[in-house]
């Protein structure tokens, strides 16, 4: 197995803005995304959040004082500035942004920002008039010219009662920006750097009329987790997604669609690619006709209207066919409710894909829409049974297999028309 361990350490500087109360949630989300976090708290920031809160979350001392004997006997501001892969100032007050722009180093936070050679990202948060003031605008221009990454503040109601730009972006958005930074870095040195990956996820909705549609219970969680894991490994990921209620993965190109035909068109438009993962639960059939008005029931004795179905495009089979645009590795999914392996093996050979991930989605498993999955991985080398685990872990394990496959240079594919090796 080819292991990849990219350091993702974040030094979070919390400055004096009322939005500092969101800092603990930023810490939690960064940690959930697999990052190691340490915190620096300014004197103003400590007015809104305590060092004890941040220390409890990070399990690391919270640095607060430039002239602390504990920290500065080893030049703590220098050590902290060298420790981080990314320095994140969140929230960034107007005062701290001004000191950054003018190169002042009058406290621990500003000294670290002057001493660090790590990339710096700031998430400003302040009153709308402060944000729009010419002095702040010039300071932001100066910082941007120096390469500081700036998360624009959100627009909305302020704690002071005013409305406009100046709100701290939500912790989810801050974490997404940090993830996108690290994923962009992985595209330079990750084990899948230079690899283009196409993933389908979620259900498709096949309209009957403007109100009703045929669909399935797929949540898209497994496909989205796979997109996250590929992006972490440095791949350039395009995610073609049916209708889901999930946030777009950071650093991933998301193409939304509704029907199987639209998904088919989006997949073809995303070619060529090196790896394709068909995790979407694509409807096999669609209504032959879609009426333009709502189908009405006019009386209790009305007969149901006839429903004629026609087949949808077979995206997995088309990607697996031996054409000039065929990806080097095609991975299909099979969701079954009975005799899982029998149906999965039949699908594996019929479709002609290289690997197939099969799972049991029968009632009672909780797989559809749930957080966990238990899968079988089929390849020409045989069948593996994986234990029950979180969908995130299934994704990491599958992507690690792709890393190993690429490192080994072995193309497990079925080139003959009947899918035999």
Residue, then its C-alpha position, 0 to 999 in steps of 0.5 A: x500500500x502506498x501511504x500518503x501523509x500531507x501535513x495540514x497544520x493550521x495556526x488560528x489567530x482569533x482577534x478582537x471581533x464579536x464574531x470571535x464567538x464562532x472560533x470554537x466552531x471553526x476549530x471543531x470543523x477544521x479538526x473534523x476535516x482532519x487538520x491539526x489546529x493550534x490557537x493564538x488569542x489576542x487581548x481583544x479576542x479574549x474579551x469574547x472567547x476564553x483561552x480555556x475553551x480553545x485549549x479544551x478543543x485543541x488539546x494544546x496551549x493557547x498562546x496569548x502574550x508576546x512577552x510570556x516567559x513560558x512561550x518566549x524563552x524559546x522565541x515562541x512567536x518564531x516557533x509558532x510561525x514555523x509550525x503552521x502550514x497555514x496561518x488563519x486569522x479568523x475573525x480578522x478585526x479592522x485593527x489587526x488587518x491595519x497592523x498587518x498591512x503596515x508591518x507592525x509587531x506590537x503583540x504576539x499575533x502581529x509578530x507571528x504574522x510578520x515572522x511567518x513564511x507560511x501562507x496567510x488567510x484572513x476572514x475579516x469581520x467588522x461593522x459595515x462602515x469600518x469595512x467600507x472605509x477607505x483606510x480598510x479598503x487600502x489595507x485589504x488591497x495591500x494585503x492582497x498584493x502581498x499574497x494574503x488570501x482573503x475570504x470576503x465577509x458575508x452580507x447581513x445583519x450586524x450585532x450593532x444593528x446595522x446591515x451590510x457586508x462585514x459579517x464573518x463567513x459561516x464556519x462551514x464556509x471558512x473550513x471549506x476555504x481552508x480545505x480548498x487551499x490544502x487540496x490545491x496544494x495536494x494537486x501539486x504533490x499528492x499521490x493523485x496529482x495530475x489525475x482527472x477523476x469523474x464521479x457521479x452521485x445522488x439520485x435522478x428525478x424523472x418527471x411525470x408532470x411539473x409536480x411529480x417525479x420518479x426517484x429513489x432514496x439515494x442521499x449522495x453521501x457515499x459519492x460525495x465522500x468519495x469526491x472528498x477523498x479523491x480531492x484530498x489525494x490531489x486529484x482534479x475532481x468533477x462531481x456530477x450530482x443529482x438532487x441532494x441536500x449536501x454542501x459542495x465538497x471544497x475544491x471540487x467542480x460540481x455539475x448539478x443535474x436532475x434527470x438521467x439524461x442530463x447526468x448522461x450529457x454532463x458525464x460525456x461533457x466531462x470526458x476525457x478523464x483518467x478514473x470514473x466512479x459511477x456512484x449515482x443511483x441512476x433511474x433505469x427508466x423514465x416516463x415515456x412522456x412528461x405532461x406539461x400540466x399537473x395530472x388531476x384527479x377529478x373524482x373518487x372513481x377516477x382510474x389512474x392514468x397509464x404509465x409507460x416507461x422507457x429506458x434511460x441511458x446506461x452511463x456505466x456501460x457506456x463509460x466502460x465500453x472500449x472506446x478512445x475516451x474510455x477512462x483507464x479505471x472505471x468503478x461501478x456501484x451496485x445497490x441490491x436488496x437480495x442475493x447481493x453478490x449474485x446480482x453484483x457479479x452479473x452486473x460486473x460482467x454485463x457492464x464491463x467496468x474494472x471494479x464494482x462496489x456492491x452493497x445491501x440497501x434492503x430495508x433495515x440496513x439503514x444504508x440509504x441515507x445513513x452514515x454507514x455502509x458495508x460493501x463488497x469490492x469486485x475486481x478480476x482478482x476476486x471479491x473482497x468483503x469490507x466490514x461495516x464502516x462509515x461512508x467516509x472511511x469506505x471512501x478513503x479505503x476505495x481511493x487508497x486502492x486507486x492510489x495503489x493501483x496507479x502506483x502499481x501501473x496495473x490496469x484491471x480492465x475487461x476489454x472483451x465484449x462479454x466482459x471476460x478478462 
